[in-house]
Amino acid sequence: MGILSRFGDIVQANVNAVLDKMEDPSKMIDQYLRELNENLAEVKKETAGVMAEETRTRRLMEENQAEAARYEDLAKQALLAGNEGDAKVFLAKKQQLESAGAGLVTAYTAAHENAVKMRQMHDKLVSDIEALKARRATIKATVSVAKTQERMNKITSNADKAHGAMGAFDRMEDKANRMLDEANAMAALNTELVDEAKALEEKYSKGASNTAVDAELEALKKSMGL
């Protein structure tokens, strides 16, 4: 029974160790299966040993029973021959064999139970491994989808950041336009004012000069009889 408990502990300990360090299920499921296959190889070896022990104890038990039966036959033959003393010797030997045989029966019963349980453990482990192999593709596909979703989440986050940057650019553009408007307004305020009186004075000065020229021209035409 101890060997069964020991192998149960080994399998469980290895499984827990794999689960504790699990990071990427798509990779760790392969590691998990490798661990179980290693356990299976060890269980097979021990199962074969337990089954061999069962066979050996059964053989010893059957040989003991056959030997006891043989001495009983010899005792019968001795009685038929009228040798009661020889019959007693044969029967004493038979009882001695039967006493030892009781221990062999007990040993065989225990060996048989161990063999049955080890075989059950072996068969269950094989079944579990096959079931996990069938589920491995599903697990890996699920992990692949999860990784794709993670990448999409990052892209969405970056897109949100870009949208925020666009808003910042809009604010900076508005600020730049306000700065330009203010600069243009300041430039208009700083433009030198035109002296309107001086401009008008120049206008009338030019007008007076033109009148004098026209008068002299008329006088010259008159003197020439034109």
C-alpha positions in Angstrom: 0.0 0.0 0.0 2.9 2.3 0.7 4.1 2.2 -2.9 0.6 3.3 -4.1 0.6 6.2 -1.8 4.1 7.2 -2.7 3.4 7.3 -6.4 0.2 9.2 -5.9 2.2 11.8 -4.0 4.8 11.9 -6.8 2.2 12.5 -9.5 0.4 15.2 -7.4 3.7 16.9 -6.5 4.8 17.1 -10.1 1.5 18.4 -11.2 1.4 21.1 -8.5 5.0 22.2 -9.3 4.0 22.7 -13.0 0.9 24.6 -12.1 2.7 26.8 -9.6 5.2 28.0 -12.2 2.8 28.2 -15.0 3.1 31.4 -17.1 2.2 30.6 -20.7 -0.5 27.8 -20.8 0.3 27.0 -24.4 3.9 26.2 -23.5 3.2 24.8 -20.0 0.6 22.3 -21.2 3.4 20.6 -23.2 5.6 20.7 -20.1 2.7 19.3 -18.1 2.3 16.4 -20.5 6.0 15.7 -20.5 5.9 15.5 -16.7 3.0 13.1 -16.8 4.7 10.9 -19.4 7.7 10.7 -17.1 5.4 9.7 -14.3 3.8 7.2 -16.5 7.1 5.6 -17.3 7.9 5.3 -13.6 4.5 4.0 -12.8 4.8 1.4 -15.6 8.1 0.2 -14.2 6.7 -0.1 -10.6 3.5 -1.7 -11.9 5.5 -4.3 -13.7 7.4 -5.0 -10.5 4.2 -5.3 -8.4 2.6 -7.6 -11.0 5.8 -9.7 -11.0 5.6 -9.9 -7.2 2.0 -11.1 -7.5 3.0 -13.8 -9.9 5.9 -14.9 -7.7 3.7 -15.1 -4.5 1.0 -16.9 -6.4 3.5 -19.5 -7.7 4.9 -20.0 -4.2 1.4 -20.4 -2.8 0.4 -22.9 -5.5 3.6 -24.8 -5.1 3.0 -25.0 -1.3 -0.6 -26.2 -1.9 0.6 -28.8 -4.4 3.3 -30.0 -2.0 0.8 -30.3 0.9 -1.6 -32.3 -1.3 1.3 -34.6 -2.3 2.1 -35.3 1.4 -1.6 -36.0 2.0 -1.5 -38.5 -0.9 1.7 -40.1 0.6 -0.1 -40.4 4.0 -3.0 -42.2 2.3 -0.6 -44.6 0.6 1.2 -45.3 3.9 -2.2 -46.1 5.5 -3.1 -48.4 2.7 0.2 -50.1 3.2 -0.5 -50.5 6.9 2.2 -48.0 7.9 0.4 -45.7 10.3 3.6 -44.2 11.6 4.7 -43.2 8.1 1.3 -41.7 7.6 1.7 -39.5 10.7 5.1 -38.3 9.4 3.6 -37.4 6.1 0.6 -35.7 7.8 3.0 -33.7 10.1 4.8 -32.5 7.0 1.6 -31.6 5.4 0.5 -29.5 8.4 3.9 -27.8 8.4 3.4 -26.8 4.7 -0.2 -25.7 5.4 1.0 -23.5 8.2 3.6 -21.8 5.9 0.9 -21.8 3.2 -1.4 -19.5 5.3 1.3 -16.8 5.2 1.8 -17.3 1.5 -2.0 -16.9 0.9 -1.9 -13.7 2.9 1.1 -12.4 1.0 -0.5 -13.3 -2.3 -3.8 -11.6 -1.4 -1.9 -8.4 -0.5 0.3 -8.6 -3.7 -2.8 -9.2 -5.8 -4.6 -6.1 -4.3 -1.4 -4.0 -4.9 -1.2 -5.3 -8.5 -4.9 -4.4 -9.2 -4.5 -0.9 -7.7 -1.3 -0.2 -9.5 -2.8 -1.3 -12.8 -5.8 1.0 -12.1 -3.4 3.9 -11.4 -1.5 3.1 -14.6 -4.7 2.9 -16.7 -6.1 6.1 -15.2 -2.8 8.0 -15.9 -2.8 6.8 -19.5 -6.5 7.9 -19.8 -5.7 11.3 -18.3 -2.8 11.8 -20.6 -4.9 10.9 -23.7 -7.6 13.3 -22.5 -5.2 16.1 -22.0 -3.7 15.5 -25.5 -7.2 15.9 -26.9 -7.7 19.2 -25.0 -4.3 20.6 -25.8 -5.3 22.0 -29.2 -8.3 23.8 -27.5 -6.1 25.2 -24.8 -3.6 26.5 -27.3 -6.3 28.0 -29.5 -7.7 29.8 -26.4 -4.3 31.2 -25.5 -3.8 32.4 -29.1 -7.1 34.2 -29.0 -6.3 35.7 -25.6 -2.9 37.0 -26.9 -4.6 38.5 -29.9 -7.1 40.3 -27.6 -4.2 41.6 -25.5 -2.6 43.0 -28.7 -5.9 44.6 -29.7 -6.2 46.2 -26.2 -2.8 47.7 -26.6 -3.7 49.0 -30.1 -6.9 50.5 -28.7 -5.0 52.2 -25.9 -2.6 53.7 -28.4 -5.5 54.9 -30.5 -7.0 56.6 -27.5 -3.6 58.3 -26.9 -3.6 59.4 -30.5 -7.1 60.9 -30.1 -5.9 62.7 -27.0 -2.9 64.0 -29.0 -5.2 65.3 -31.7 -7.1 67.3 -29.1 -3.9 68.7 -27.8 -2.9 69.7 -31.3 -6.3 71.4 -31.8 -5.7 73.4 -28.6 -2.2 74.4 -29.7 -3.5 75.5 -33.2 -6.2 77.7 -31.6 -3.6 79.2 -29.3 -1.3 79.9 -32.3 -4.1 81.6 -34.2 -4.9 83.8 -31.2 -1.2 84.7 -30.9 -1.2 85.7 -34.6 -4.3 87.7 -34.3 -2.9 89.5 -31.3 0.3 90.2 -33.2 -1.5 91.6 -36.2 -3.6 93.8 -34.0 -0.5 95.1 -32.2 1.1 95.8 -35.6 -2.0 97.8 -36.7 -1.8 99.9 -33.5 1.9 100.6 -33.9 1.4 101.9 -37.5 2.5 105.7 -37.8 -0.6 108.0 -37.9 -1.0 110.1 -41.1 -1.0 113.9 -40.7 -4.2 114.9 -42.6 -3.6 118.7 -42.3 -0.2 118.4 -43.9 -1.6 116.2 -46.7 -4.3 118.8 -47.4 -1.7 121.6 -47.3 0.3 120.0 -50.0 -2.8 119.5 -52.1 -3.7 123.2 -52.0 -0.2 124.3 -52.6 -0.1 122.3 -55.8 -3.4 123.8 -56.8 -2.1 127.5 -56.3 0.9 126.8 -58.5 -1.2 125.4 -61.3 -3.4 128.6 -61.3 -0.5 130.9 -61.7 0.8 128.9 -64.7 -2.6 129.0 -66.3 -2.8 132.8 -66.0 0.6 133.3 -67.5 -0.3 131.1 -70.4 -3.4 133.1 -71.1 -1.4 136.4 -71.1 1.1 135.0 -73.6 -1.6 133.8 -75.9 -3.3 137.2 -75.9 0.0 139.0 -76.7 0.5 136.8 -79.7 -3.0 137.4 -81.0 -4.0 133.8 -80.4 
